[in-house]
Amino acid sequence: MALLTAAINTGQVAFLFAFIWSFLAWSLAEFLHWLRPYPDPTEEDSLEAPDAESAKLLLLPTAKARSTHDASSGSSTAVASASAHALTACCTTDPPDADSKSFSHSASSEKVFNSRISATEHSLYASTSTIASMWTSMAQSGLVSCLQLNRQALVQHRLVLRAVVEFGGLMLWFFLADRTTMFQEGPKSYSRDLFMLLFMSLTAAAAGSSLQALRTPALLNRPQTEEWKGWMQVLFLLYHYFEAKEAYNAIRIFIAAYVWMTGFGNFSYYYKTGDFCIGRFAQMMWRLNFLVFFACVVLCNSYMLYYICPMHTIFTVLVYVVLAIAPHLNKHRGWMLTKLLLSVALVYVTWDVKRVFTALWSPLTWLLGYSDPRKPTQDPLHEWYFRSSLDRYVWIYGMLCAWIHPQVAAFFKFVDDQPAVRRFALRSFILAACGGAGYWYYSRIYVLPKYEYNVVHPYTSWIPITLWIVVRNMTPSLRLHHLRLYGWLGCITLETYISQFHIWMKTVLPNGQPKGLLVLLPGYPLVNFGVVSALYVLVSYRLFELTNVLKTAAVPHSNNGLLLRNMLLMLATGAAVWAVAWLSYNMLLTTISTGSQRET
């Protein structure tokens, strides 16, 4: 019987090469660290002293390179300063005059050096200096030093290398569990009693052991939204594991709620802070796509298999664009309302006019196209259109809710401050109105068959979301308390979503849907469920931690020049590894083919 369920490709070979090198480099780093009699107090390890601006592995040079750089001449320092200024875009709200004065000061220094240099020649000189400084910075980076197996760099970045190796090891577990025949595949079976028992038992355990209180009863506070994501994710995962088809409409509402939170959370951050730094945006993109990128490489899958990731990515980008364009108008109520209405118009034209959708997204078919090998489709963009169109408006509603959040919070505070009788009457009236709206939604919308429900879902998903928010925040006690267990699960929803395909269930084939269950203990379905689930949650949590660790080690928040350099370093390193893997893999295939021909 064959060990592999699908053929190997170049990307998987490249990942294996990178993992082997990382493992060897980390082993050498641990050995060198063990040989040291005493720890070096000057060691700057990004994991021991995490700093969003440090990004030690890729940003800072090694200690030796830094000392050489510090000993360099004043002219080199001036060039480096000018280069950093040219590479680093402004991430603050400083007025334009500040930048123009800095540039004028740099230009005056050049005129002292040679007063006859023309403006064109000066620009060319600055560009040449910038490129030279970029190459020097890349050559002195910790990544390049580690690639060269520099002892000091290996010890300095030992813990980052450890994180890389652990992440690679977990990706190998994905491959072994889902793309080999080492572990059996079991059938799915649905029992409503078991489904509800598991959820109610977990909820009871969360209420009995992890009920926590906040200091102030803030409306839609962070722990509450994390709890919301957590219990929805549990039901979402159980829906997939048991193939509980009768819960389809509820799952659609849960996914809409996730997208609503994308609009609500990102709008709240950008609106309050005005932080439109490219570095912060890059960190968000890393968080959303780092794990799924490697899942696609290691498992040879399309991006759209994990449709939640491209959905949240595009809606996160849209929220950023809405607020980053003319940010000084965000505090003006009329202009902000105009932005929201323009967002609705943009979504309508983009998604509701099918020709526009096709013209807009067809160039990205290589990224967003998908076809299930078990049910091939003629339109590779059908999956992207179907998934994204279901929740195309609710992210705008999330932005609207974030915008009016202070007024709604003030209303809840007004109700809380009323005398007991009036407060009871107001809350009773609000709950009765919610009950009536909920009954109407359930009897007219929720009970519709799957395909009929999909038609109205984009226009009605805001109703149950709103009802839940109102009921969940009705009293100060409800706003104060949250279930920490569900909140913890809510923090790792992205990892549990991606991991479920490969280490909880099995897809077997590239781009295949998870039609079977991972079996580690044949003949004991419930025990197997417990063991596989525990391992699955543990791996998901570690992937969450490692994603953030490596984000800190690679993506600076407020230094766009270093961010650009890191991107170039990672792209160049990845391309080099892929080229070596392609040559090696094709040479191996040629050798095997030649040998087979000789034998015949």
N, C-alpha and C positions, 0 to 999 in steps of 0.2 A: 504494500500500500504506500502511495506517495506521502511524503512528510508534509509538503507544502500544498496548500489549496489553490494557489495562483502563482503565476510566473513572477520572477524577480525582475525589477527594472533598475535603471541607472540611479535614480534617486535613492532607492533603498540601499544600493551598494555604497553610494556616497555617504549616507547616514552611518552605515556600518564602519566605514573608514574613519569618519570623524569621531565616532564613539570609541573605537580602538585607540586612536591617538590620544583622546581625552583621558581615557583610563590609564594609559601608560604615563602621561604627563602628571596626572594626579597621584599615581602610585609613587613616582619619583619625587614629587613635592612632599608627600607624607614621609618618605624615607629621609629626605634632606631635613625636614623639620624635626624628625626624631633624632637625627644625629646632632643637632644643636644642643650644647649643654644647658644653655639658658635662652629663654625667648628674647628676641630682639625688640627692645622697647620702641624702636622706630618703625617696626613693621606696620604697614597700613593695609589691613585686610578689610575689604568692603563689607564683609559679613559680621566682623567683630565690632565695627564702628559704622553702621549703615548711615549713609548720608545721600540724600537725593541729588546733591550736586557733585558728589565724589565720582560715582560711576567708575570705580577703581580699575576694573579689569581692562576696559577699553579706553578710558579717558586719560588716566594719568600715566606718565612714563615710569619706568622702573627707577629705583633710587639712584642707580649709577647714572642713568640718563638725565635725571633731574640735577644731579651734582654737576654733570658736564654742562647742562644748559645754564645753571646758575653761574658757572665760571666763564660763560661766553661774554663777548664784548658788548659794550653799550649799544653799538649799531645793530647787533643781532636782536637785542632786546626791543629796540625801537621797531624793527621790522616785524617781530613777533606780535608786538602790541598792535601795530597797524593791521596785521593779518587777522588777529582776533576780532578787531573792530569791524573789519570788512566782512568776516564770516558770520558774526553774531548779530542777528536781527534784534531790534528792540522789543523786549517782552514786558515793558512797563508802560505807564501812562505818562512818561516824561514828554515835555513839549518838543516839537521838532527842532527848536532853536538849540537845545542841548546837544543834539547830534551834529548839527551844522557847525557849532563852535568847536567840537572835538575834531571834526574833519578839517576845519580851517587851521587848527593848531598843528595837526599832522602835516598839512600841506606847507605851512610856513617852515617847518623843520626841513622839508625837502628843498625848499628854496634856498635856505642857508647852505645846504650841501652843494647845490648847483643852481644858481639863480637863472641860468639860461635854459633850463629844461622846460620844454613847452608843456601845455596842459595834456596833449595827447601822449607825449613821451612819459609824463608823470603817471598817467593812468596805466600805461603799459608796464611801467616799472612796478607800480603797486600790485598789479595783477600777477606779474612774475614773482614778486616777493611773497604774495599770498600763496601761490601754488607751491613755491619752494618751502615755505613754512609748513604747509599742509603735509607735504611729503615727509619733512623732517619729523613732524608730530606723529604721523602714522608709523614711521620707522621706529620711534622711541616708545610707542604705546605698549601697554602691558600685554595685549593680545599678540603682537608680533614677537615680543620677547619670549612669551610662553611658547609660541610656535617654534622658536629657535631653541627651546629647552634651556633657556637661561636660568641658572640655578636660583639666583636672587629673585627673579620674577616668579618662578614656580613657587617658591616659599611664600612670597608676598601675596600671591593670589591663590593660595592652596585651598581655601574654603570655597572660593568661587568655582575652582576646578572640581571640587567635590560636588557642588550643586549641579554642574554640567553633567558629571558622570551619573549622578542619581537620576536626573531627568532622562538621560539617555537610557539608563537601565529600565526605567518605567515604560519608556516607549518600546523597548524590546519585549517587555511583558505584554504590551498591547499586541505585538506581532505574534508572539508565541501562542497567546490565548486565542487569537482570532484567525490567524493565517496558517496555522499548522494543524495537523491531526493529532497532536499530543494530548489534547483535551477534547472530550466528547461534546456533542451538541445535543441538547435536550429539547423536547417539544414544549410549546406554550400551552397553558390551559387556564381558563378563567373560572374563578369561583367568587361570586359577589360577597359571600360570607367571609372568606379569607381576606379579600381585598379590604373590606371595611374593618375587619378585626385588626389587621396590621396597622391601619391608619389610626384607629381609635386607641390601640395600645400604645403607639408611639406618642400620640397626643397626651394621653394620661401620664405617661412617663415624663414628658416634657413639662406638664403642669405640676407634677409632684416633685420634680427635682431641679427645675431650671427657671422657675418663675422669679423674675427680678423686677425691681422698681427703679425708676429714674428719679432725678431730683425735681424736675419740673414737668408738668403735663403738656408737653409740646405736641401740636397737631402734626401727624405724619412724621414723627421723629425717626431717626435713622434705625435704631433697634427695632421699631415697629415695622418698618418697610422690609428689613432683613427677615424678620419673622414671617411676614407675608410671603416673601419669596420662598422661604424655607418650606412652609406647609404646602404651598402650591407645587413646589418641586417634588415633594414626596408623592403627591397624587399623580403628577405628571409621569414620574418614573414607574410607579406601580401600574399606571395605565399602559405603558409600553411593555413592561415585564409580563403582565398577565394578558395583554391584548384585550383590555376591557373596552370593547367597542361602544358599549352603551354610554360611556362617559365622554364621548367625542366632543360634544358641544361644550361641556364644562372645561375640557382641556383647551379648546379654542379661546375661551374666556381667560384662562390662566395665561396663555401666551400673549393675549392682548394686554393683560395687566403688566407683564414683563416689559412690553414695548411702551406702555404708558409710563412706567418707571424710568425708562430711558429718557423720555421727554421731560418728565418731572425732575429727575435728579440732575441731568445735565443743564437744564434751564436754570435751576436753583443755583447751581455752582457759578455758571457764567454770569448770571444776572447780578448775583451778590458780590462776586469778587472782581469781575471785569478781567479775569485772567485768561486771555486768549493766546497765551504763549504756545508756540509750536511744540515746545518740549512737553508741555502738559497734554496737548492733543496727541503727540506721539506715544506718550505713556498709555493713554486710553486705547489707542490702536494696538499697542503691544499686548495690553491686558485682554483684549477681545480676540486677538488673532495669533498670538504666539503658539499656544498649545494646538490650535486647529491646524496651523501651518505644518507642524511636525507630524500631526496625525495624518494629514493628507500625504506627506512624503513617505512615512513609514508604512502606511497601509495602502498606498497607491489609490487614494480616493479623491473624488472631486470636492471642491469647496462647498458646493451646494448640498452635499450629503448631510452636512451639519448646518442646516438652513438657518438656525437661530443666529449663528455667528455673522453671516452676511447681512441678515436683517438688522441686527443691532448695530452693526458697523455703519450701514448706510443711514439709518435714522440718527445715530450719534453724529455723523458728519453733517447731516441736514440741520440739526439743532445748533451745531457749532457755526455753520454758515449763516443761519438766520440771525444769530446774535452778534457774530463777528463783523458782519457788514454794517457799517455806520454804527458802531457800538455806543456813540454818544447820544443816539436817539432812543436807546433802550429804556431810559428812565422817563421818556415822554409818553404818556398814556396813549395819545392818539397815534403816534408813530408805531408804538409797540403793537397796538391793535391792528394797524395796517400790515405789519410784518406777519402777524398770525393769519390774517385773511389772505395775504399773498402766498403763504405756505399752503393753505387749503387750495388755492387756485393752481399752484404748481403741482400738487399731488393729483388734482383732478385731471389736468392736462397730461401728466406723465403716465398715470395708471389707467384712467378711465377711457382715454383715447388710445386704443390698441396700436394704431399705426405709430403714434409718437413713442409709445413704450418700446416697440420693436426697433424703431430707428435709433433710439437712445441707447438701448442695452445690447443690441446685436454686436457691436464691436467688442463687447466684454463676454461674448459667449464662451471664450476659452477659460474664463474665470467663473462665470455664473451658470454655465450650461451643465445639465445633468440628465442622465438617462439610466434608469434602473435596469441592470442586465437581465433581470427576470421579467420585466415588463418594459421593453424598449419603447421609446416615444419618438415621433417624427420631429417634434419641436423641442430642442434642447433647453430653451428658455421657459418652457411651460412651468416647470417646478418653481423657478424664481418668480414668475408672474403670479402664480397661485399663492405661494407663501407670503410674498411681500404685499400683495394687494389685499389680503385678508385684514391686515392691521395698518393700512396705509394712512389712516387718519388719526388713529388713537394717540400717536406720539405728539401730535399737535394739541390734542386735548390735554395731554400731560403737561405741555408747556403752559397752556391756559390755566390749569390748576395751580401750577407753581407761581404763575404771575399773580393770581388772586388769592394766594395762600394767606397773606397777612390779613386780608379782609375776612376770610372765612374763619381764621383763628380768632380774630376779634369777636366774631359772632358767637363762636362756641364759648369764649370767655364771658360774653354778655349773658348767655344763658346760665352759665355756672354761677354768676353773681346775683341772680334773681332770688327773691325770697322762695322758701321751700315749695309753697303751693304753686306759685307761678312757674317755678323751675320745673316742677313735675308736669304741669300742664303743657309747657312748651316741648319738653322732651317726649311726652306722650303723643303730641300732635305730630312731631317730626317722625317718630317711629311708626305711627299709623300711616303717614304719607309714604314712608319707605316701604312698609308692608304692602300697601295698595299698588305702588309702582312695581314692586317685586313680583306680586301675584300676576299683574298684567304682563310683565316681561316673561314670566315662566309659562303662562298659559297661551300666549300669543307668539312668542319668539323661541324660547328655549326648547320646547317640545317638538319643534319642526324637525323633519327628517334631515339627515346630514347635508345633502346637496342643496336643499331649500334653505337650510340654516346658513350655509356658506354665503348665500347671496345677500342676506340682510346683516350678517355679522359685522362687516366694516362700518355700518351706520348705527349699530345698536350696542356694540360691546362696551361703550362708555356707561351704559345704564347700570349693569351689575357692579362695575368698578366703583361708580359713584355711591351706590347703595352700601357697598362694603365699607368704604371710607367713612361715610356718615355714621353707620352703626358702630364700627370699631372705635370711633373717637367720641362717642356720645357723652361719656362722663369723664371727669378728670382721672378717676381710678383706672378706667380702661386705657387712657392715654399714658398713664404712668407705668403700667405693668406690661411686660412682654415675656415670651417664652424663649429663653436664651438658647435652648437646644435647636429650635427651629431657626433662630437667628444665625446660629453657627452654620447650619445647613444652607441658609440663604446666602452666606458668603461664598460658598463653593458651588453655586448652581451651574456656572459655566463648565467647570471641571466634571461635575457629575453628569451633565448633559452629554459631553463629548465621550467620556469614559464608558458610559452605559452601552455604547455600540459594540465595544470590543472586549471588555473585561467583566461585564455583567451578563451581556447577551453575546451573540455571535452573528457577524454579517457574512463571514466565510469568503465572499468574493469582493473584489474591488467595486465600490459604489453600490454594494448590496445592502438592502434593508435588513435590520436585525430580526430575522424570522425565527431564530432558535435561541436557546439559553445556554450559557456556559456551565458545564458540568464538571466539577472537581471530585464529587462523591457520588458515583453512580448508584442508583437504587435507593437513595435517601433524599427525595426531592426537597423536603422542608429543611433538613439539616444542611443540604447543599445550598439552599437559598440563604440560610443564615451565614454560612462560612463565606460564600462568594460575595454576599452583600457587605459583610464586614471588611473584607479585603478591598472591595470596590470603593467604599467610602474612605478607607485609609489612603489608598492610592490617589483618589481625587483630592483629598486634603493636602497631601504632599505635593501634588502638581500645582495646586493653588499657591502654596508657600514658595515653591521653586520658581514659578512664574514671576512672582513679586521680587524675589531675590535677584534673579537675572535681569529683571527690568531696572532695578537699582544699579546693577553693575554695567548697564549698557545704554540707558536712556536718561540723559540729564534733563532737568526740568527747565532751566533758564539759561542755557548756553547753546544757542543754535549752531555756532561754529563747531563745537565739540560733537553735537548731535549729528551734523553733516558728516564729520569725519568718521564717527562710529558707523554710520550707515554705509559709507564707502568701504570701510574695513570689513564689515560683515558681508557685504555683497561681493567684494573681491575674494574673500576667504571662501565663501560658499561656491563661487564660480570656479575657483581653483580646485576645490575638493571634487566638485561635480565633473570637471574635465578629467582629472586623474581617474575617477571612478569609471567614466565613460570609456577611456582608453583601456583600462585594465579589464573591464567587463567584456568589451568587444574582442580584445585579444584572447581572453579565455574562451569565449564562444567560438572564435575562429579556430583555436587550437583543438577544441573538442570536436568541431565539425570536420576538421581535417583528419583527425584521428579516426573518426567514424567512417569516413570515406575510404581510408586506407584498409580498415578491417573488412569492409565489404568488397 
